[in-house]
Amino acid sequence: MKKYLLFVLISFLTQTNLSFSLQAQTVKKDFQYTNQLTTSTDSLIHQAARTYLSNTARLGLSVGIYHNNETITYHYGSTQQEKQVLPTNKTIYEIGSISKTFTGTLLAQAVKDKKLKLEDDVRMYLDGDYPNLAYQGQPIRVGHLVSHISGLPNFLPDNPGLFQTTSSDSLPFVLSRILNNYSKQDFLNDLHNVKLDTIPGYKFRYSNSSPQLLKYILERVYQKSFADLLKIYLLQPLKMKHTTSRYKEVKVKHLAKGYNSKGNFMPYIPENLDAAGGIFSTIPDMLQYLKFHLDETNEVVALSHQVTTGDINQYAIGLNWQETITSKKQKKIWQSGGTFGFSSYAVIYPELAIAIVLLTNQADNTAQTELGHIADKIVNNMIKL
């Protein structure tokens, strides 16, 4: 079940010399922290970063940790191939499928605001007739759109043949061109042609079109754009000044370049995939977001972590969050992401007040998994304190 945004695209950096100068690789000036936290994590993180970047398919890596009001960030490698530019707290990355958790959080806000319910038939919020969005009388419900059990295809337009007939090197550019010219009306027109093959809510099928449909539903019930909803309910309250779903709002001078496993520069994610994987952010902003999600006394946060499918004692999905109870009986909530040229991983442990985020400007088949392993090592080390 653990598949991620655009993972099907990442079957495709050689890199120049990496800088590991100790005076530059850790950015500390913006944060308050104790020596205990830094001493216990520095050597582990430096070694993990060296190991990760020793793979010549890797270029840059940024790491952020929050624990009990203490925050620290680390930066390694480079934001581009052309010259050595060390990432900083201002470096902007694509966060891929972690964007889905923002969409899920907005859904939780909408439920709190009584704009809709998780059990609502999605057709309540669509103009026109969509008999195809039900199977044997059972409709796709709003809650199905945040847990990959809606039955909707991975992408709309639904063109599996494109992945079979287009080379891996060309596919990101072909998809980018198609999706950059794909309108909301195109999406809704193609939605009429979807054919469900099972009752919604039971079968896992990874779907980027589901959060996109949810985006249009949220825009309808609030009468505001997705980008504006992000600003009103998340970005402004959490002071995430460098996070956006609109490329035109990105400070390009701080934007990392993304690459595939062959070192080829990749296109940025099309804006109409914003709700599924198109958010840009920085390490400090993401730590603000994860800190918010540590507080499960907050009604919106608690609802966004509510299990929609699976068993949390083994593996479950909340509102676009993946969840489990660890062997040490602690709740672990995470999501990873991958775009054409970026990989990411974010995890929180509410009982431990720990949040970790890792962002990179390269995508390959193992990057997301390895980022998750680094996060696990950091947490295990912190628990021993």
Buried (B, 14 or more C-beta within 10 A) or exposed (E): EEBBBBBBBBEBBEBBEBEBEEEEBBBEEEBEBEEEBBEBBBEBBBEBBBEBBEBEBBBBBBBBBBBEEBBBBBBBBBBBBEEBBBBBBBBBBBBBBBBBBBBBBBBBBBBBEEBBEBEBBBBBBBEEEBEBBBBEEBBBBBBBBBBBBBBBBBBBBBBEEBBEEBEBEEBBBBBBEBBBEBEEEBBBEBBEEBEBEEBBBEEBBBBBBBBBBBBBBBBBBBEBBBBBBBBBBBBEEBEBEBBBBBBEEBEEEBBBBBBBBEBBBBBBBBBBBBBBBBBBBBBBBBBBBBBBBBEBEBEBBBBBBBBBBBEBEEBBBBBBBBBBBEEEEBBBBBBBBBBBBBBBBBBBBBEBBBBBBBBBBBBBEEBBEBBBBBBBBBBEBBEEE
